[in-house]
Amino acid sequence: MSSIVFLFDRKLTFLSCTKYFQMISNYLLSLTSVSQWALFLGIASILFGWIEKRDRFIFAGQMAFLIIGFMAVWIILTNQIFVPETTNGQIPKQLKVLAYFKGVSAFMIITIISILLKLFKLRFQKASLIILMLFALFLFFMVFNIQQMAN
């Protein structure tokens, strides 16, 4: 007779026949999916703003980046991700997700610098936006690879 584990999700709804690692995997998937969609929205908005020469779309993309940066800082500060010990030399998925969110928090600093350069109309605003887009693409494909990993 197998034992059935009963767990609760964040909304305190009843989840029957759920293993602990599946719940953690679903929670990590939801965190990374939200940030991946926000990254995609920011990249698309900034590219559209460049093509159409509309600063409001570029600013909207930067705000999307800033929002996921604040989300990443909140996740890191509240210890939302528990990293298990490595036993067989493999890097656990939780550690990669934590590294991703640390990268997003560093990305938030680059975004703030880019916004300040744009607001004060300083010299290197286009260069900072190019660096911002390259870093955003790096983070997008990083989270894509994390989501493709097995549990």
Beta strands, then each sheet from edge to edge (+ up, - down):
strand 1: 7-8
strand 2: 14-15
sheet 1: 1+ 2-
end
